[in-house]
Amino acid sequence: MKCENYLCIYEINGDCLLTNIELDIMGQCKECIYISIEEESIQKLKAKSRNENLNL
């Protein structure tokens, strides 16, 4: 099954690793588990991305 939620631990290269999933009333996957990223890591990655995009 295809998956667009790249922050879910079950997503890899646009595909879901699970064979059966359920969707809630909003159409979102009930099995989704978000990866945990520390705030310091997020800020470093955001700064790196901004620098790369500004240097195009």
C-alpha positions, 0 to 999 in steps of 0.5 A, spaced: 500 500 500 502 507 498 503 511 504 505 519 503 506 520 511 514 520 511 514 521 518 510 514 520 515 509 522 511 504 517 513 508 511 519 506 507 520 509 500 512 511 499 510 504 501 507 502 507 510 496 511 504 493 514 499 489 510 492 491 513 491 498 516 484 501 518 482 508 516 479 513 521 473 517 519 478 523 517 481 517 512 487 517 516 491 511 518 490 508 525 496 504 525 501 510 524 506 511 529 510 518 528 518 518 529 520 521 535 525 527 533 529 531 539 528 539 538 535 540 538 536 535 532 530 538 528 533 545 529 539 543 526 536 539 520 531 546 519 538 550 519 541 545 514 535 545 509 535 553 509 542 554 508 542 549 502 536 552 499 539 559 500 545 557 496 542 555 490 
